[in-house]
């Protein structure tokens, strides 16, 4: 196993002698993570891809605040303290001092993290006149999907170590959104230097942050190499180097884990769990995820703009078969976007069951008694909420044949898949959402609001002002029970409109060698290697 890991590290461009003390130290102290794909960027502000967030958010950067995955409590990070004004419109953050940005081959900072970096990181997304707003495309899907642009009124620089966010209205989810993997802090000084050099786009491809690891090199379809940050403010980083070994096939990732070429891997297929459990040298963590897999209909395309047609399709599929054949016991059926472990879940919402007679009746009512043709796009990657989208699409294809709906299954490589989805080229898609925090709004606003449609993150292309009003009222309500009532109304509204069919909530899995510890699996958020270490 040690030899395999050494071979992997050597193949990734580290020219070291196999007999040297340096090499032995590297093999023992380095860590190889088998990742399922390439990052689309090295700035998670620009995407909502879990693959990109895993590779970047917690490795390269820090946020102002975080969320305790167990309690939901807001925790300090780059902000060591904060307070909210009585009217809920001003949030003042006291910033941590002595935090260093990365020293790299391409940038050497002259100052520590301060208020200018917070303002730069958020104004880039919020202010359309900011010199960096249009850099790398000018799209900030999470920021736009949760409508932070309309929420923010100003960001004030109180002094070097204090900033105040001024809101246009109270928002109960504001702190939760600042704690997501997309709310990372960039270096304003680095941004200014790149702008002066005429290469501002490098801020997203040659990253500089304050996180536990420093970017070293990247080869598409092969690897990312990070070095430990020797100046990390939150304690010594024990892993050096950290390698993301990009291995797209799940079976190959499993093989590398078994042979020791990889130390850690996420997103194993449900059918692979048993194989992992056979090996005494491997450890498998599992956790109920704050996620949902769903079938989204492009409601701008006839006949999917008709709610009766959407409900007919939902009633034509056999949910139990999908759970058995795709999840192998690693998920639970969904009747809402919210999982049952959310405090706003409506336990009285009825499950959707197969009813071919009713499905045919609804199609006849829509003038489609002879059926129609439909494309189903299937993700090319495995996710906790959908371990095998291709298999799921094949099962749905078979089910829909019973109501004369002729299905063509479509897929592309992951980057092309996401680009085409954002452009609305699909009829329907098997995809889903992994929450970024414990706030129930995170399941609704980023996925099905009108602002999410404008940002390209609403896979149903469904904009309903009445639904948005329910979400807005929930955010204006300070007490949990009041918010819960609005979210339960929102769940009932979706059950009638059916822009998406909730299918499953999946368990999250993380597999590793037994000698790796400090890599904790949580219900939400990207993977974090800051506290990882190798035993012995």
Secondary structure, DSSP 4 states (H G I P E B T S, - for coil): -HHHHHHHHHHTT----TTSHHHHHHHHH-EEEEESS--S-S-GGG---HHHHHHHHHHH--BSEEE-TTT--EEESSEEEEEE-TTS-EEEEEEPSSPPPPP-SS---SS---HHHHHHHHHHHH-TTSTTTTGGGS--HHHHHTTHHHHEEEEEEEETTEEEEEESS--TTHHHHHTSTT-B---HHHHHHHHHHT-GGGGGTS---SSSEEEEEEETTTEEEEEE-TT-TTS-----SEEEEE---HHHHHHHHHHTS-SEEE---GGGHHHHHT-TTEEEEEEE-SEEEEEEE-TTSTTTTSHHHHHHHHHTS-HHHHIIIIITTSEEE-SSSS-TTSTT--TTSPPP---HHHHHHHHHHTT-TT-EEEEEEE-SS-BTTBS-HHHHHHHHHHHHGGGTEEEEEE---HHHHHHHHHTT--SEEEEEEE-SSS-THHHHHHHHSHHHHHTT--TT----HHHHHHHHHHHH--SHHHHHHHHHHHHHHHHHH-SEEEEEEEEEEEEEETTEES----SSS----TT-EE--
